[in-house]
Amino acid sequence: MTSPVIRAFIAIEMSPEIQKQLDQVSSQLKDLLQGVPIRWVKVENIHLTLKFLGDVSITNVEVIQKMLAAEVAGHHPFEISVGELGAFPDTRRPRVIWIKVQAPPELTAVQFGIETQTERLGYAREERLFYPHLTLGRVSRGARSGDVHRISEAFDTVKVGFLGATRVKAINLYRSDLKPGGATYTCLYSAKLIPE
């Protein structure tokens, strides 16, 4: 019997060219940080997340799809640029390792609209400010101070410049299935921006 609830999120897919660049950066960091407890994100799972919904009832999926289609339909395609290594909360106390995404105001407008509409549907509003990024890895809570120091040093060693740009023409709704080998993501719906 299938579960009546799925884990879901709304995100932008990266182009194969950018995924390839992200894979190279991730591999470089993994080599430098062998033995450090970091949960690395599989490159095919790296997305620009606009809204993490969490548990969604199967019966609500269609409502979310309609909301997404209506929200996205008012926006034109735009270009995002990917590059520069960073961490939350910062590179001296890294918990999340990421690559920065630079985008025009259109991205913030789309994200704000999605946040507002999903809140109306009963999904909690994200309290943190939206900061566009692509997560490469999450540092385990069990990381020791020596591990944290090694990660900080890696930020000084690995220099990441411009990795590429991609034109955003659609916003996707994904389901996330947690499996022993890590999460697998399936695109449930793709909402197109105003056709060019």
MDTraj code that builds the backbone (N, CA, C; nanometers):
import mdtraj as md
import numpy as np

residues = "MET THR SER PRO VAL ILE ARG ALA PHE ILE ALA ILE GLU MET SER PRO GLU ILE GLN LYS GLN LEU ASP GLN VAL SER SER GLN LEU LYS ASP LEU LEU GLN GLY VAL PRO ILE ARG TRP VAL LYS VAL GLU ASN ILE HIS LEU THR LEU LYS PHE LEU GLY ASP VAL SER ILE THR ASN VAL GLU VAL ILE GLN LYS MET LEU ALA ALA GLU VAL ALA GLY HIS HIS PRO PHE GLU ILE SER VAL GLY GLU LEU GLY ALA PHE PRO ASP THR ARG ARG PRO ARG VAL ILE TRP ILE LYS VAL GLN ALA PRO PRO GLU LEU THR ALA VAL GLN PHE GLY ILE GLU THR GLN THR GLU ARG LEU GLY TYR ALA ARG GLU GLU ARG LEU PHE TYR PRO HIS LEU THR LEU GLY ARG VAL SER ARG GLY ALA ARG SER GLY ASP VAL HIS ARG ILE SER GLU ALA PHE ASP THR VAL LYS VAL GLY PHE LEU GLY ALA THR ARG VAL LYS ALA ILE ASN LEU TYR ARG SER ASP LEU LYS PRO GLY GLY ALA THR TYR THR CYS LEU TYR SER ALA LYS LEU ILE PRO GLU".split()
xyz = np.array([
    [0.0835, -0.1194, 0.0000],
    [0.0000, 0.0000, 0.0000],
    [0.0878, 0.1255, 0.0000],
    [0.0568, 0.2201, -0.0889],
    [0.1384, 0.3411, -0.0952],
    [0.0952, 0.4394, 0.0133],
    [0.1916, 0.5165, 0.0602],
    [0.1655, 0.6123, 0.1673],
    [0.0800, 0.7273, 0.1147],
    [-0.0154, 0.7763, 0.1961],
    [-0.0977, 0.8898, 0.1522],
    [-0.0238, 1.0234, 0.1637],
    [0.1009, 1.0168, 0.2145],
    [0.1812, 1.1384, 0.2339],
    [0.3172, 1.1229, 0.1658],
    [0.3619, 1.2293, 0.0991],
    [0.4963, 1.2297, 0.0388],
    [0.5726, 1.3500, 0.0931],
    [0.7060, 1.3430, 0.0835],
    [0.7895, 1.4607, 0.1137],
    [0.8084, 1.5340, -0.0174],
    [0.7900, 1.6641, -0.0173],
    [0.7971, 1.7377, -0.1439],
    [0.8656, 1.8735, -0.1277],
    [0.9170, 1.9228, -0.2402],
    [0.9775, 2.0563, -0.2416],
    [0.9664, 2.1158, -0.3821],
    [0.9818, 2.2468, -0.3909],
    [0.9747, 2.3196, -0.5180],
    [1.1139, 2.3733, -0.5486],
    [1.1631, 2.3472, -0.6697],
    [1.3023, 2.3826, -0.6995],
    [1.3252, 2.4038, -0.8485],
    [1.4447, 2.4552, -0.8783],
    [1.4903, 2.4760, -1.0163],
    [1.5987, 2.3735, -1.0452],
    [1.5862, 2.3052, -1.1581],
    [1.6838, 2.2035, -1.1963],
    [1.8071, 2.2708, -1.2578],
    [1.9244, 2.2150, -1.2322],
    [2.0479, 2.2665, -1.2918],
    [2.0740, 2.1985, -1.4262],
    [2.1373, 2.2717, -1.5166],
    [2.1701, 2.2155, -1.6478],
    [2.2794, 2.1090, -1.6329],
    [2.2893, 2.0134, -1.7271],
    [2.3947, 1.9110, -1.7201],
    [2.5346, 1.9721, -1.7148],
    [2.5540, 2.0873, -1.7824],
    [2.6861, 2.1538, -1.7836],
    [2.7226, 2.2011, -1.6424],
    [2.6265, 2.2608, -1.5744],
    [2.6524, 2.3094, -1.4377],
    [2.6697, 2.1910, -1.3427],
    [2.5904, 2.0858, -1.3611],
    [2.6053, 1.9660, -1.2772],
    [2.7470, 1.9096, -1.2888],
    [2.7993, 1.9113, -1.4095],
    [2.9358, 1.8594, -1.4326],
    [3.0386, 1.9431, -1.3549],
    [3.0218, 2.0751, -1.3587],
    [3.1122, 2.1650, -1.2852],
    [3.0992, 2.1438, -1.1337],
    [2.9767, 2.1282, -1.0874],
    [2.9532, 2.1062, -0.9438],
    [3.0164, 1.9753, -0.8989],
    [3.0100, 1.8752, -0.9861],
    [3.0686, 1.7443, -0.9565],
    [3.2199, 1.7561, -0.9367],
    [3.2842, 1.8387, -1.0203],
    [3.4295, 1.8586, -1.0098],
    [3.4661, 1.9262, -0.8772],
    [3.3896, 2.0288, -0.8396],
    [3.4155, 2.0994, -0.7131],
    [3.3933, 2.0044, -0.5955],
    [3.2833, 1.9304, -0.6008],
    [3.2486, 1.8361, -0.4940],
    [3.3572, 1.7293, -0.4781],
    [3.4063, 1.6767, -0.5911],
    [3.5124, 1.5737, -0.5876],
    [3.6399, 1.6278, -0.5240],
    [3.6734, 1.7518, -0.5588],
    [3.7929, 1.8170, -0.5037],
    [3.7813, 1.8297, -0.3510],
    [3.6635, 1.8719, -0.3048],
    [3.6406, 1.8872, -0.1614],
    [3.6424, 1.7519, -0.0906],
    [3.5807, 1.6517, -0.1510],
    [3.5783, 1.5167, -0.0915],
    [3.7194, 1.4633, -0.0732],
    [3.8057, 1.4862, -0.1742],
    [3.9449, 1.4406, -0.1655],
    [4.0171, 1.5075, -0.0487],
    [3.9955, 1.6384, -0.0352],
    [4.0606, 1.7154, 0.0716],
    [4.0067, 1.6791, 0.2095],
    [3.8800, 1.6416, 0.2150],
    [3.8134, 1.6239, 0.3442],
    [3.7782, 1.4781, 0.3756],
    [3.8614, 1.3874, 0.3260],
    [3.8388, 1.2454, 0.3543],
    [3.8417, 1.2221, 0.5049],
    [3.7449, 1.1460, 0.5544],
    [3.7396, 1.1167, 0.6973],
    [3.6603, 1.2165, 0.7789],
    [3.6275, 1.3329, 0.7177],
    [3.5471, 1.4329, 0.7884],
    [3.3995, 1.3956, 0.7704],
    [3.3211, 1.3926, 0.8793],
    [3.1815, 1.3505, 0.8660],
    [3.0931, 1.4546, 0.7960],
    [3.0853, 1.4407, 0.6643],
    [3.0027, 1.5292, 0.5821],
    [2.9113, 1.4422, 0.4968],
    [2.7818, 1.4748, 0.4945],
    [2.6878, 1.4051, 0.4055],
    [2.6842, 1.4817, 0.2740],
    [2.7523, 1.4269, 0.1741],
    [2.7604, 1.4936, 0.0444],
    [2.6327, 1.4690, -0.0364],
    [2.5888, 1.5705, -0.1079],
    [2.4694, 1.5584, -0.1923],
    [2.5121, 1.5028, -0.3278],
    [2.4410, 1.3996, -0.3757],
    [2.4712, 1.3460, -0.5092],
    [2.4484, 1.4566, -0.6104],
    [2.5387, 1.4682, -0.7079],
    [2.5315, 1.5808, -0.8011],
    [2.3974, 1.5873, -0.8744],
    [2.3394, 1.4708, -0.9041],
    [2.2097, 1.4727, -0.9753],
    [2.0958, 1.5215, -0.8860],
    [2.1224, 1.5300, -0.7543],
    [2.0214, 1.5782, -0.6598],
    [2.0380, 1.7257, -0.6241],
    [2.1371, 1.7921, -0.6834],
    [2.1612, 1.9326, -0.6487],
    [2.0652, 2.0219, -0.7281],
    [1.9763, 2.0890, -0.6540],
    [1.8787, 2.1798, -0.7130],
    [1.8845, 2.3135, -0.6408],
    [1.8270, 2.4145, -0.7027],
    [1.8093, 2.5428, -0.6351],
    [1.6694, 2.5381, -0.5719],
    [1.6662, 2.5084, -0.4425],
    [1.5383, 2.4927, -0.3734],
    [1.4746, 2.6290, -0.3457],
    [1.3479, 2.6420, -0.3846],
    [1.2729, 2.7656, -0.3602],
    [1.1807, 2.7511, -0.2400],
    [1.1312, 2.6274, -0.2178],
    [1.0431, 2.6043, -0.1044],
    [1.0443, 2.4567, -0.0678],
    [1.0822, 2.4273, 0.0571],
    [1.0727, 2.2901, 0.1065],
    [0.9368, 2.2773, 0.1737],
    [0.8534, 2.1895, 0.1216],
    [0.7175, 2.1745, 0.1739],
    [0.7100, 2.0748, 0.2885],
    [0.7994, 1.9743, 0.2859],
    [0.7926, 1.8692, 0.3875],
    [0.6844, 1.7693, 0.3510],
    [0.6092, 1.7232, 0.4511],
    [0.5052, 1.6232, 0.4263],
    [0.3852, 1.6846, 0.3549],
    [0.3491, 1.6230, 0.2432],
    [0.2371, 1.6699, 0.1611],
    [0.1423, 1.5527, 0.1385],
    [0.0159, 1.5754, 0.1625],
    [-0.0844, 1.4719, 0.1368],
    [-0.0960, 1.4528, -0.0151],
    [-0.1070, 1.3279, -0.0589],
    [-0.1219, 1.2975, -0.2022],
    [-0.2390, 1.3766, -0.2613],
    [-0.3443, 1.3942, -0.1817],
    [-0.4622, 1.4663, -0.2308],
    [-0.4341, 1.6154, -0.2512],
    [-0.3268, 1.6657, -0.1903],
    [-0.2924, 1.8083, -0.2040],
    [-0.2012, 1.8371, -0.3225],
    [-0.1435, 1.7335, -0.3815],
    [-0.0455, 1.7528, -0.4890],
    [-0.1050, 1.8331, -0.6052],
    [-0.2264, 1.7994, -0.6441],
    [-0.2884, 1.8698, -0.7571],
    [-0.3119, 2.0176, -0.7260],
    [-0.3497, 2.0467, -0.6021],
    [-0.3713, 2.1860, -0.5591],
    [-0.2393, 2.2631, -0.5685],
    [-0.1307, 2.2001, -0.5247],
    [0.0016, 2.2643, -0.5302],
    [0.0435, 2.2867, -0.6752],
    [0.0167, 2.1893, -0.7615],
    [0.0497, 2.2036, -0.9038],
    [-0.0232, 2.3238, -0.9650],
    [-0.1516, 2.3366, -0.9350],
    [-0.2310, 2.4488, -0.9896],
    [-0.1782, 2.5821, -0.9379],
    [-0.1452, 2.5858, -0.8069],
    [-0.0907, 2.7084, -0.7477],
    [0.0399, 2.7456, -0.8164],
    [0.1259, 2.6453, -0.8363],
    [0.2571, 2.6688, -0.8967],
    [0.2423, 2.7192, -1.0401],
    [0.1547, 2.6557, -1.1175],
    [0.1308, 2.6968, -1.2563],
    [0.0837, 2.8417, -1.2621],
    [-0.0108, 2.8784, -1.1744],
    [-0.0658, 3.0146, -1.1725],
    [0.0396, 3.1161, -1.1298],
    [0.1214, 3.0809, -1.0299],
    [0.2235, 3.1726, -0.9778],
    [0.3348, 3.1960, -1.0796],
    [0.3797, 3.0895, -1.1427],
    [0.4930, 3.0966, -1.2361],
    [0.4534, 3.1618, -1.3692],
    [0.3257, 3.1471, -1.4069],
    [0.2777, 3.1979, -1.5358],
    [0.2930, 3.3494, -1.5512],
    [0.3085, 3.4195, -1.4400],
    [0.3225, 3.5650, -1.4476],
    [0.4663, 3.6134, -1.4593],
    [0.5610, 3.5211, -1.4735],
    [0.7026, 3.5596, -1.4762],
    [0.7709, 3.5174, -1.6059],
    [0.8654, 3.6019, -1.6484],
    [0.9451, 3.5722, -1.7683],
    [1.0660, 3.4856, -1.7318],
    [1.1167, 3.4058, -1.8271],
    [1.2408, 3.3309, -1.8018],
    [1.3538, 3.4268, -1.7637],
    [1.4492, 3.3774, -1.6867],
    [1.5619, 3.4606, -1.6435],
    [1.6862, 3.3734, -1.6342],
    [1.8015, 3.4403, -1.6233],
    [1.9284, 3.3663, -1.6191],
    [1.9874, 3.3715, -1.4790],
    [2.0403, 3.2566, -1.4354],
    [2.1110, 3.2536, -1.3075],
    [2.2564, 3.2137, -1.3329],
    [2.3463, 3.2672, -1.2501],
    [2.4889, 3.2349, -1.2595],
    [2.5307, 3.1595, -1.1338],
    [2.6170, 3.0614, -1.1535],
    [2.6590, 2.9754, -1.0428],
    [2.8094, 2.9860, -1.0228],
    [2.8513, 3.0028, -0.8978],
    [2.9940, 3.0107, -0.8679],
    [3.0187, 3.0632, -0.7283],
    [3.1368, 3.0410, -0.6747],
    [3.1792, 3.0898, -0.5434],
    [3.1350, 2.9948, -0.4329],
    [3.2307, 2.9522, -0.3531],
    [3.2073, 2.8564, -0.2451],
    [3.1733, 2.9307, -0.1162],
    [3.0798, 2.8764, -0.0402],
    [3.0441, 2.9396, 0.0870],
    [2.9909, 2.8376, 0.1854],
    [2.9514, 2.8864, 0.3040],
    [2.8986, 2.7977, 0.4075],
    [2.8009, 2.8727, 0.4965],
    [2.7071, 2.7976, 0.5535],
    [2.6187, 2.8511, 0.6581],
    [2.6631, 2.7916, 0.7905],
    [2.6660, 2.8623, 0.9036],
    [2.6443, 3.0064, 0.9109],
    [2.7605, 3.0875, 0.8538],
    [2.8827, 3.0324, 0.8551],
    [2.9971, 3.0966, 0.7890],
    [3.1084, 2.9928, 0.7708],
    [3.2167, 3.0317, 0.7043],
    [3.3226, 2.9354, 0.6708],
    [3.4067, 2.8933, 0.7916],
    [3.3956, 2.9636, 0.9027],
    [3.4700, 2.9250, 1.0228],
    [3.3909, 2.8258, 1.1084],
    [3.2576, 2.8260, 1.0913],
    [3.1707, 2.7329, 1.1652],
    [3.0759, 2.6649, 1.0662],
    [3.1309, 2.5968, 0.9679],
    [3.0457, 2.5453, 0.8601],
    [2.9533, 2.4313, 0.9018],
    [2.8248, 2.4470, 0.8701],
    [2.7273, 2.3382, 0.8908],
    [2.6779, 2.2894, 0.7542],
    [2.6665, 2.3852, 0.6608],
    [2.6235, 2.3529, 0.5242],
    [2.7247, 2.4138, 0.4276],
    [2.7733, 2.3324, 0.3350],
    [2.8695, 2.3794, 0.2339],
    [2.7923, 2.3995, 0.1039],
    [2.8075, 2.5180, 0.0436],
    [2.7267, 2.5483, -0.0741],
    [2.8014, 2.6286, -0.1801],
    [2.7366, 2.6354, -0.2967],
    [2.7836, 2.7201, -0.4057],
    [2.6798, 2.8300, -0.4251],
    [2.7281, 2.9521, -0.4393],
    [2.6396, 3.0682, -0.4507],
    [2.5696, 3.0726, -0.5870],
    [2.4466, 3.1233, -0.5850],
    [2.3714, 3.1452, -0.7088],
    [2.3407, 3.2939, -0.7177],
    [2.3793, 3.3546, -0.8291],
    [2.3464, 3.4958, -0.8513],
    [2.2321, 3.5005, -0.9511],
    [2.1329, 3.5820, -0.9201],
    [2.0141, 3.5854, -1.0047],
    [1.9532, 3.7251, -1.0052],
    [1.8739, 3.7560, -1.1083],
    [1.8053, 3.8857, -1.1125],
    [1.6901, 3.8887, -1.0121],
    [1.6303, 4.0072, -0.9905],
    [1.5187, 4.0193, -0.8946],
    [1.4017, 3.9248, -0.9267],
    [1.3913, 3.8813, -1.0509],
    [1.2836, 3.7905, -1.0928],
    [1.2813, 3.6641, -1.0062],
    [1.3997, 3.6119, -0.9727],
    [1.4056, 3.4898, -0.8909],
    [1.3448, 3.5145, -0.7530],
    [1.3823, 3.6262, -0.6904],
    [1.3294, 3.6596, -0.5582],
    [1.1784, 3.6778, -0.5640],
    [1.1307, 3.7401, -0.6728],
    [0.9861, 3.7620, -0.6899],
    [0.9121, 3.6288, -0.7019],
    [0.9681, 3.5355, -0.7801],
    [0.9071, 3.4025, -0.7966],
    [0.9051, 3.3300, -0.6618],
    [1.0193, 3.3319, -0.5933],
    [1.0301, 3.2610, -0.4652],
    [0.9327, 3.3198, -0.3621],
    [0.9229, 3.4521, -0.3579],
    [0.8332, 3.5183, -0.2622],
    [0.6876, 3.4810, -0.2919],
    [0.6526, 3.4778, -0.4205],
    [0.5164, 3.4411, -0.4604],
    [0.4831, 3.2988, -0.4196],
    [0.5777, 3.2076, -0.4411],
    [0.5577, 3.0666, -0.4035],
    [0.5446, 3.0533, -0.2518],
    [0.6301, 3.1249, -0.1790],
    [0.6268, 3.1227, -0.0314],
    [0.4903, 3.1704, 0.0186],
    [0.4414, 3.2797, -0.0401],
    [0.3125, 3.3376, 0.0003],
    [0.1970, 3.2432, -0.0299],
    [0.1980, 3.1866, -0.1507],
    [0.0876, 3.0984, -0.1917],
    [0.0868, 2.9660, -0.1134],
    [0.2053, 2.9103, -0.0875],
    [0.2088, 2.7843, -0.0112],
    [0.1674, 2.8084, 0.1345],
    [0.1972, 2.9273, 0.1864],
    [0.1533, 2.9605, 0.3229],
    [0.0004, 2.9628, 0.3281],
    [-0.0628, 3.0155, 0.2228],
    [-0.2098, 3.0179, 0.2154],
    [-0.2675, 2.8765, 0.2134],
    [-0.1870, 2.7834, 0.1613],
    [-0.2318, 2.6432, 0.1560],
    [-0.2029, 2.5684, 0.2872],
    [-0.1408, 2.6409, 0.3828],
    [-0.1187, 2.5798, 0.5140],
    [0.0234, 2.5336, 0.5416],
    [0.1176, 2.5661, 0.4518],
    [0.2579, 2.5267, 0.4742],
    [0.3310, 2.6429, 0.5401],
    [0.4052, 2.6124, 0.6463],
    [0.4702, 2.7174, 0.7259],
    [0.5658, 2.8011, 0.6421],
    [0.5632, 2.9320, 0.6663],
    [0.6538, 3.0240, 0.5967],
    [0.7952, 3.0054, 0.6504],
    [0.8928, 3.0059, 0.5601],
    [1.0339, 2.9956, 0.5993],
    [1.0724, 3.1255, 0.6696],
    [1.1272, 3.1143, 0.7900],
    [1.1604, 3.2347, 0.8670],
    [1.2900, 3.2998, 0.8199],
    [1.3831, 3.2169, 0.7689],
    [1.5102, 3.2742, 0.7226],
    [1.4913, 3.3436, 0.5886],
    [1.5718, 3.4442, 0.5655],
    [1.5679, 3.5146, 0.4367],
    [1.6112, 3.4192, 0.3263],
    [1.5515, 3.4338, 0.2096],
    [1.5881, 3.3486, 0.0960],
    [1.7272, 3.3883, 0.0465],
    [1.8174, 3.2910, 0.0447],
    [1.9535, 3.3148, -0.0046],
    [1.9817, 3.2052, -0.1082],
    [1.9783, 3.2399, -0.2382],
    [1.9931, 3.1358, -0.3413],
    [2.1282, 3.0647, -0.3358],
    [2.1249, 2.9329, -0.3202],
    [2.2482, 2.8539, -0.3123],
    [2.2205, 2.7098, -0.3531],
    [2.3284, 2.6390, -0.3822],
    [2.3210, 2.4966, -0.4169],
    [2.3995, 2.4208, -0.3105],
    [2.3326, 2.3354, -0.2348],
    [2.3982, 2.2634, -0.1251],
    [2.4850, 2.1494, -0.1793],
    [2.6137, 2.1498, -0.1417],
    [2.7061, 2.0417, -0.1802],
    [2.7128, 1.9353, -0.0713],
    [2.7073, 1.9791, 0.0559],
    [2.7187, 1.8834, 0.1656],
    [2.6762, 1.9437, 0.2981],
    [2.6402, 1.8552, 0.3908],
    [2.6007, 1.8978, 0.5259],
    [2.6964, 1.8353, 0.6270],
    [2.7519, 1.9187, 0.7115],
    [2.8482, 1.8719, 0.8117],
    [2.7714, 1.8037, 0.9243],
    [2.8156, 1.6839, 0.9605],
    [2.7494, 1.6064, 1.0655],
    [2.7616, 1.6773, 1.2002],
    [2.6581, 1.6609, 1.2840],
    [2.6604, 1.7219, 1.4180],
    [2.7736, 1.6620, 1.5022],
    [2.8179, 1.5435, 1.4628],
    [2.9251, 1.4767, 1.5372],
    [3.0651, 1.5234, 1.4973],
    [3.0746, 1.6231, 1.4100],
    [3.2066, 1.6722, 1.3663],
    [3.2828, 1.7339, 1.4833],
    [3.4109, 1.6970, 1.4945],
    [3.4939, 1.7514, 1.6036],
    [3.5549, 1.8846, 1.5605],
    [3.6164, 1.9536, 1.6543],
    [3.6745, 2.0853, 1.6229],
    [3.7851, 2.0719, 1.5178],
    [3.8587, 1.9595, 1.5222],
    [3.9633, 1.9361, 1.4214],
    [3.9037, 1.9213, 1.2813],
    [3.7876, 1.8556, 1.2740],
    [3.7175, 1.8405, 1.1458],
    [3.6750, 1.9765, 1.0923],
    [3.6185, 2.0565, 1.1813],
    [3.5706, 2.1905, 1.1432],
    [3.6878, 2.2741, 1.0927],
    [3.8024, 2.2615, 1.1586],
    [3.9219, 2.3350, 1.1187],
    [3.9663, 2.2923, 0.9775],
    [3.9603, 2.1619, 0.9510],
    [3.9973, 2.1113, 0.8179],
    [3.9038, 2.1650, 0.7095],
    [3.7750, 2.1739, 0.7425],
    [3.6789, 2.2274, 0.6453],
    [3.7106, 2.3747, 0.6181],
    [3.7371, 2.4499, 0.7254],
    [3.7716, 2.5929, 0.7097],
    [3.8941, 2.6099, 0.6214],
    [3.9942, 2.5232, 0.6425],
    [4.1159, 2.5287, 0.5600],
    [4.0850, 2.4980, 0.4137],
    [3.9906, 2.4060, 0.3919],
    [3.9530, 2.3689, 0.2547],
    [3.8955, 2.4890, 0.1797],
    [3.8255, 2.5772, 0.2514],
    [3.7706, 2.6975, 0.1877],
    [3.8817, 2.7895, 0.1389],
    [3.9954, 2.7868, 0.2110],
    [4.1096, 2.8688, 0.1688],
    [4.1841, 2.8038, 0.0519],
    [4.1782, 2.6714, 0.0444],
    [4.2515, 2.5965, -0.0581],
    [4.1762, 2.5892, -0.1906],
    [4.0477, 2.5557, -0.1828],
    [3.9681, 2.5359, -0.3045],
    [3.9076, 2.6691, -0.3483],
    [3.9559, 2.7190, -0.4592],
    [3.9036, 2.8458, -0.5112],
    [3.8026, 2.8146, -0.6214],
    [3.6808, 2.8606, -0.6013],
    [3.5749, 2.8350, -0.6990],
    [3.5316, 2.9667, -0.7612],
    [3.5542, 2.9785, -0.8906],
    [3.5111, 3.0976, -0.9624],
    [3.3764, 3.0733, -1.0288],
    [3.3541, 3.1363, -1.1419],
    [3.2298, 3.1222, -1.2172],
    [3.2204, 2.9815, -1.2764],
    [3.1112, 2.9105, -1.2470],
    [3.0960, 2.7727, -1.2949],
    [3.0031, 2.7617, -1.4164],
    [2.9291, 2.8675, -1.4419],
    [2.8382, 2.8623, -1.5563],
    [2.7077, 2.9338, -1.5274],
    [2.6291, 2.9495, -1.6337],
    [2.4978, 3.0147, -1.6214],
    [2.3940, 2.9269, -1.6886],
    [2.2717, 2.9407, -1.6454],
    [2.1641, 2.8637, -1.7079],
    [2.0387, 2.9496, -1.7136],
    [1.9600, 2.9284, -1.8164],
    [1.8357, 3.0032, -1.8325],
    [1.7228, 2.9240, -1.7674],
    [1.6525, 2.9880, -1.6775],
    [1.5430, 2.9224, -1.6060],
    [1.4128, 2.9441, -1.6823],
    [1.3550, 2.8343, -1.7300],
    [1.2301, 2.8421, -1.8064],
    [1.1156, 2.7697, -1.7372],
    [1.1472, 2.6978, -1.6279],
    [1.0441, 2.6231, -1.5559],
    [1.0815, 2.6083, -1.4088],
    [0.9799, 2.5926, -1.3256],
    [0.9963, 2.5657, -1.1830],
    [0.9286, 2.4306, -1.1564],
    [0.9969, 2.3425, -1.0857],
    [0.9479, 2.2051, -1.0702],
    [0.9027, 2.1720, -0.9280],
    [0.8047, 2.0821, -0.9228],
    [0.7622, 2.0230, -0.7963],
    [0.8209, 1.8824, -0.7907],
    [0.8963, 1.8539, -0.6845],
    [0.9632, 1.7242, -0.6698],
    [0.9099, 1.6492, -0.5485],
    [0.9125, 1.5164, -0.5585],
    [0.8928, 1.4343, -0.4396],
    [1.0288, 1.3790, -0.3995],
    [1.0487, 1.3636, -0.2706],
    [1.1753, 1.3136, -0.2185],
    [1.1475, 1.1830, -0.1449],
    [1.2162, 1.0762, -0.1855],
    [1.2030, 0.9467, -0.1195],
    [1.3343, 0.9132, -0.0506],
    [1.3288, 0.8964, 0.0800],
    [1.4494, 0.8649, 0.1561],
    [1.4751, 0.7150, 0.1493],
    [1.5901, 0.6797, 0.0942],
    [1.6273, 0.5386, 0.0787],
    [1.7613, 0.5147, 0.1484],
    [1.7969, 0.3879, 0.1719],
    [1.9238, 0.3592, 0.2404],
    [2.0453, 0.4247, 0.1725],
    [2.0423, 0.4341, 0.0394],
    [2.1556, 0.4943, -0.0329],
    [2.1472, 0.6451, -0.0436],
    [2.0496, 0.7056, 0.0241],
    [2.0306, 0.8511, 0.0161],
    [1.8973, 0.8836, -0.0494],
    [1.8663, 1.0107, -0.0570],
    [1.7373, 1.0533, -0.1121],
    [1.7351, 1.0401, -0.2647],
    [1.6195, 1.0054, -0.3178],
    [1.6000, 1.0092, -0.4636],
    [1.4859, 1.1066, -0.4902],
    [1.5043, 1.1901, -0.5931],
    [1.4060, 1.2926, -0.6250],
    [1.3371, 1.2607, -0.7568],
    [1.2064, 1.2809, -0.7593],
    [1.1281, 1.2584, -0.8806],
    [1.0503, 1.3848, -0.9116],
    [1.0615, 1.4335, -1.0353],
    [0.9859, 1.5523, -1.0750],
    [0.8404, 1.5117, -1.0973],
    [0.7493, 1.5727, -1.0210],
    [0.6059, 1.5428, -1.0328],
    [0.5375, 1.6353, -1.1308],
    [0.5920, 1.7577, -1.1414],
    [0.5255, 1.8588, -1.2231],
    [0.6244, 1.9687, -1.2584],
    [0.6126, 2.0207, -1.3795],
    [0.7001, 2.1288, -1.4247],
    [0.6135, 2.2461, -1.4701],
    [0.6246, 2.3602, -1.3999],
    [0.5459, 2.4793, -1.4339],
    [0.6313, 2.5713, -1.5214],
    [0.5823, 2.6005, -1.6396],
    [0.6593, 2.6822, -1.7367],
    [0.6393, 2.8314, -1.7104],
    [0.7500, 2.9058, -1.7219],
    [0.7418, 3.0508, -1.7150],
    [0.6854, 3.1003, -1.8488],
    [0.6570, 3.2311, -1.8584],
    [0.5984, 3.2876, -1.9821],
    [0.6865, 3.2467, -2.0997],
    [0.6304, 3.1804, -2.2046],
    [0.7137, 3.1369, -2.3177],
    [0.7837, 3.2561, -2.3835],
    [0.9092, 3.2332, -2.4247],
    [0.9871, 3.3425, -2.4867],
    [0.9462, 3.3594, -2.6323],
])
top = md.Topology()
chain = top.add_chain()
for i, resn in enumerate(residues, 1):
    res = top.add_residue(resn, chain, resSeq=i)
    for name in ("N", "CA", "C"):
        top.add_atom(name, md.element.get_by_symbol(name[0]), res)
traj = md.Trajectory(xyz[None], top)
